[in-house]
Amino acid sequence: MTSSPDLPTPLRFSVVGPGRVGSSLAHWIVAHGGTLKRVAGRNIDSARELAAELSATAVEFDRLTSIDDDLLLIAVSDSALEEVAVSLARRPQAKVVLHTSGRAAASILAPLRIAGSTIGSIHPLRAFPRTLTECGTAEGTVFALDGDGAATSLARRLVAAWGGVAVEVPPEARPLYHLAATLAAGGITTLLASAYELADRLGLPPEIKAGYLHLALGALHQVESTNDVAAAITGPVARGDLEGFEAQLRQLRKLDEDLADLIEKLAARTLHHRPTASDP
């Protein structure tokens, strides 16, 4: 693919953390004319794998310097990010350093700013069940940014090249922004897993699980098509049938007290969010 007019030509970059997120973003940058120079990580074998895919060089993390690069992309776990920043700052690094964490603000990279880099964050608001090598998969993805002007400017150019949507999420909002992201993805799948478990405990046919999944996908599709979450809420509580819901809850308590407590709390949130038109 030819270089995107939105990116420096050529964009030279290195990656720390060749996991699913780091590898995906590296593929997307290369697809738009960027050149991956070096890959580093705690696991040198993973670094070698990504380096081989994109014609780069795998280096030991403790020896990485990216001084000649336009960008250093850090895609490590939140718990390792502070330590990684301190270690990288001991050696000359790229003009711009971006991390991919949703929870941490750009300021966690402060040691690298002191060492001369501009710092920022670029968090893709999507799941990475595997390395996503096709750049088209980034289209429409929201990316949460914060940080220094030069860093966020480069981040915006990357997002524009990928066909994504760049938004500013300020440092003070990032912990709960990320928690909400976890709720939007992990929370939904956890609830679906609970529904599956309940079906198993009742001895229901396996086709029931497919039916539950179809219901969940249908509700999410309605949210996507109407941009109205409240209108997609369904069930007896949303319809105002609290007597019927209480009867279901009493049966569930005989089987699983903890799940019943969770469902009761969710019902309270349903009452908070349901559309006024559903009131009896």
C-alpha positions as CSV (number, residue, x, y, z in Angstrom):
1,M,0.0,0.0,0.0
2,T,1.2,3.5,-0.7
3,S,2.0,5.9,2.0
4,S,-0.9,7.8,3.5
5,P,-0.7,11.6,3.0
6,D,-1.6,11.9,6.7
7,L,1.7,10.4,7.9
8,P,5.3,11.5,7.7
9,T,7.0,9.8,4.8
10,P,8.7,7.6,5.8
11,L,7.5,7.2,9.3
12,R,10.1,5.3,11.2
13,F,9.0,3.6,14.4
14,S,9.8,1.0,17.0
15,V,7.6,-1.1,19.2
16,V,7.9,-2.2,22.8
17,G,5.4,-5.0,23.6
18,P,4.7,-7.2,20.6
19,G,1.4,-8.6,21.9
20,R,-1.9,-8.5,20.1
21,V,-2.3,-4.7,20.4
22,G,1.2,-3.7,19.7
23,S,1.5,-6.1,16.8
24,S,-1.8,-5.0,15.3
25,L,-1.0,-1.3,15.4
26,A,2.5,-2.0,14.0
27,H,0.8,-3.8,11.0
28,W,-1.6,-0.8,10.5
29,I,1.3,1.7,10.5
30,V,3.3,-0.4,8.0
31,A,0.2,-0.7,5.8
32,H,0.3,3.1,5.5
33,G,3.9,3.4,4.5
34,G,5.6,3.3,7.9
35,T,8.8,1.4,8.5
36,L,9.2,-0.7,11.6
37,K,12.8,-0.5,12.7
38,R,13.0,-2.4,16.0
39,V,10.8,-4.6,18.2
40,A,11.5,-5.2,21.9
41,G,9.8,-7.1,24.6
42,R,10.3,-9.1,27.7
43,N,9.8,-12.2,25.5
44,I,12.4,-12.0,22.8
45,D,10.8,-14.8,20.9
46,S,7.6,-12.7,20.4
47,A,9.7,-9.8,19.4
48,R,11.5,-11.9,16.8
49,E,8.1,-13.1,15.4
50,L,6.8,-9.6,14.8
51,A,10.2,-8.4,13.5
52,A,10.2,-11.2,11.0
53,E,6.7,-10.4,9.8
54,L,7.5,-6.8,9.2
55,S,11.2,-6.9,8.2
56,A,12.4,-5.3,11.4
57,T,15.1,-6.1,14.0
58,A,14.3,-7.8,17.3
59,V,16.4,-6.4,20.2
60,E,16.6,-7.1,23.9
61,F,14.4,-4.7,25.9
62,D,17.3,-3.5,28.1
63,R,19.3,-2.5,25.0
64,L,16.5,-0.7,23.0
65,T,17.3,2.8,21.7
66,S,15.0,4.5,19.2
67,I,16.8,7.8,18.9
68,D,16.6,7.8,15.1
69,D,12.8,7.1,15.0
70,D,9.8,9.3,14.7
71,L,7.8,7.2,17.1
72,L,8.2,4.7,19.9
73,L,5.0,2.8,20.5
74,I,4.7,1.1,23.9
75,A,2.0,-1.6,24.2
76,V,2.7,-3.3,27.5
77,S,0.4,-4.2,30.4
78,D,-0.8,-1.3,32.7
79,S,1.1,-2.8,35.6
80,A,4.4,-2.8,33.7
81,L,4.1,0.6,32.1
82,E,5.7,2.8,34.8
83,E,8.7,0.5,35.1
84,V,9.1,0.2,31.4
85,A,9.1,4.0,31.0
86,V,11.8,4.4,33.7
87,S,13.9,1.8,32.0
88,L,13.5,3.2,28.5
89,A,14.4,6.7,29.7
90,R,17.9,5.6,30.5
91,R,18.7,5.4,26.8
92,P,17.9,7.9,23.9
93,Q,14.4,7.3,22.5
94,A,12.2,8.6,19.7
95,K,10.9,12.1,19.2
96,V,7.4,10.9,20.1
97,V,6.5,8.1,22.6
98,L,2.9,6.9,22.7
99,H,1.5,4.2,25.0
100,T,-1.7,2.2,24.3
101,S,-3.1,1.9,27.8
102,G,-6.7,3.0,28.3
103,R,-6.4,3.4,32.1
104,A,-3.1,5.3,32.4
105,A,-2.6,8.9,31.3
106,A,0.2,10.0,29.2
107,S,2.0,11.4,32.3
108,I,3.0,7.9,33.3
109,L,5.7,8.3,30.6
110,A,7.1,11.4,32.4
111,P,10.6,10.0,32.6
112,L,10.7,9.9,28.9
113,R,9.6,13.5,28.6
114,I,12.4,14.5,31.0
115,A,14.8,12.6,28.7
116,G,13.6,14.7,25.7
117,S,10.7,12.9,24.1
118,T,7.2,14.2,23.8
119,I,4.7,11.8,25.3
120,G,1.1,10.8,24.7
121,S,-1.4,7.9,24.7
122,I,-3.4,6.3,21.9
123,H,-5.9,3.7,23.3
124,P,-7.9,1.7,20.7
125,L,-11.4,1.2,22.1
126,R,-11.9,-2.3,20.7
127,A,-11.1,-5.9,21.5
128,F,-8.1,-7.7,20.1
129,P,-8.9,-11.4,20.4
130,R,-5.9,-11.9,18.1
131,T,-3.4,-9.8,16.1
132,L,-5.5,-7.9,13.6
133,T,-3.2,-7.5,10.6
134,E,-5.6,-6.0,8.1
135,C,-5.6,-2.2,8.5
136,G,-9.3,-2.1,7.4
137,T,-10.3,-3.6,10.7
138,A,-9.3,-0.2,12.4
139,E,-11.9,1.7,10.4
140,G,-14.5,3.3,12.7
141,T,-12.6,2.4,15.8
142,V,-12.5,5.1,18.5
143,F,-9.0,6.0,19.8
144,A,-8.7,7.8,23.2
145,L,-5.8,10.3,23.2
146,D,-4.1,12.5,25.7
147,G,-0.6,14.0,26.1
148,D,1.7,16.6,24.7
149,G,0.7,18.6,21.6
150,A,3.3,17.0,19.2
151,A,2.4,13.5,20.5
152,T,-1.3,13.9,20.2
153,S,-0.8,15.5,16.7
154,L,1.0,12.4,15.5
155,A,-1.6,10.2,17.1
156,R,-4.4,12.0,15.3
157,R,-2.6,11.6,12.0
158,L,-2.3,7.9,12.6
159,V,-6.0,7.5,13.5
160,A,-7.0,9.5,10.5
161,A,-4.9,7.3,8.2
162,W,-6.6,4.2,9.7
163,G,-10.1,5.6,9.3
164,G,-10.7,5.7,13.0
165,V,-12.1,8.4,15.3
166,A,-9.8,10.3,17.6
167,V,-11.2,11.7,20.9
168,E,-9.5,13.4,23.8
169,V,-10.0,11.7,27.1
170,P,-8.4,13.8,29.9
171,P,-6.1,12.2,32.5
172,E,-8.6,12.5,35.4
173,A,-11.3,10.7,33.4
174,R,-9.2,7.8,32.2
175,P,-9.5,5.3,35.1
176,L,-13.4,5.3,34.9
177,Y,-13.4,5.7,31.1
178,H,-11.5,2.4,31.0
179,L,-13.7,0.8,33.6
180,A,-16.7,1.7,31.5
181,A,-15.0,0.2,28.5
182,T,-14.5,-3.0,30.5
183,L,-18.2,-3.0,31.4
184,A,-19.2,-2.5,27.8
185,A,-17.3,-5.5,26.6
186,G,-16.3,-7.8,29.5
187,G,-19.5,-7.0,31.5
188,I,-21.8,-8.1,28.6
189,T,-19.9,-11.3,28.0
190,T,-19.8,-12.1,31.7
191,L,-23.6,-11.8,31.8
192,L,-23.9,-14.0,28.8
193,A,-21.7,-16.6,30.4
194,S,-24.0,-16.5,33.5
195,A,-27.0,-17.0,31.2
196,Y,-25.2,-20.0,29.6
197,E,-24.4,-21.4,33.1
198,L,-27.9,-21.1,34.2
199,A,-29.1,-23.0,31.1
200,D,-26.7,-25.8,31.8
201,R,-27.8,-26.0,35.5
202,L,-31.4,-26.3,34.3
203,G,-30.5,-29.0,31.9
204,L,-31.8,-27.1,28.9
205,P,-30.9,-28.1,25.3
206,P,-27.7,-26.6,23.9
207,E,-29.7,-24.7,21.3
208,I,-30.9,-22.4,24.1
209,K,-27.4,-20.9,24.3
210,A,-27.5,-20.0,20.6
211,G,-30.9,-18.4,21.3
212,Y,-29.5,-16.3,24.1
213,L,-26.6,-15.1,21.9
214,H,-29.1,-14.2,19.2
215,L,-31.0,-12.1,21.7
216,A,-27.9,-10.3,22.9
217,L,-26.7,-9.6,19.3
218,G,-30.2,-8.4,18.4
219,A,-30.2,-5.9,21.3
220,L,-26.8,-4.6,20.4
221,H,-27.7,-4.3,16.8
222,Q,-30.7,-2.2,17.8
223,V,-28.5,0.1,19.8
224,E,-26.1,0.4,16.8
225,S,-28.9,1.2,14.4
226,T,-30.9,3.6,16.5
227,N,-28.2,5.0,18.8
228,D,-30.7,4.6,21.6
229,V,-29.6,2.3,24.4
230,A,-32.8,2.8,26.4
231,A,-35.0,1.6,23.5
232,A,-33.1,-1.7,23.3
233,I,-33.7,-2.6,27.0
234,T,-36.2,-5.4,27.3
235,G,-37.5,-7.9,29.8
236,P,-40.2,-7.9,32.5
237,V,-38.6,-5.0,34.5
238,A,-38.3,-2.8,31.5
239,R,-42.0,-3.5,30.8
240,G,-43.0,-2.7,34.3
241,D,-43.9,-6.3,35.3
242,L,-42.2,-6.2,38.7
243,E,-44.5,-8.9,40.1
244,G,-43.4,-11.3,37.4
245,F,-39.7,-10.4,37.9
246,E,-39.9,-11.0,41.7
247,A,-41.4,-14.4,41.0
248,Q,-38.4,-15.3,38.8
249,L,-36.0,-13.9,41.3
250,R,-37.4,-16.0,44.1
251,Q,-36.9,-19.1,42.0
252,L,-33.3,-18.1,41.1
253,R,-32.5,-17.5,44.8
254,K,-33.1,-21.2,45.5
255,L,-30.5,-22.1,42.8
256,D,-27.9,-19.3,43.0
257,E,-28.1,-16.6,45.7
258,D,-25.1,-14.6,44.3
259,L,-26.5,-14.5,40.8
260,A,-29.9,-13.5,42.2
261,D,-28.2,-10.6,44.1
262,L,-26.5,-9.5,40.9
263,I,-29.7,-9.7,38.8
264,E,-31.6,-7.7,41.5
265,K,-29.0,-4.9,41.3
266,L,-29.2,-5.0,37.4
267,A,-32.9,-4.6,37.7
268,A,-32.5,-1.4,39.6
269,R,-30.3,-0.1,36.8
270,T,-32.8,-1.2,34.3
271,L,-35.5,0.9,36.1
272,H,-33.1,3.8,36.0
273,H,-32.4,3.5,32.2
274,R,-35.7,2.2,30.8
275,P,-37.7,4.6,28.5
276,T,-40.5,6.5,30.0
277,A,-42.9,5.0,27.5
278,S,-42.5,1.6,29.1
279,D,-43.9,2.7,32.4
280,P,-47.3,1.0,33.2
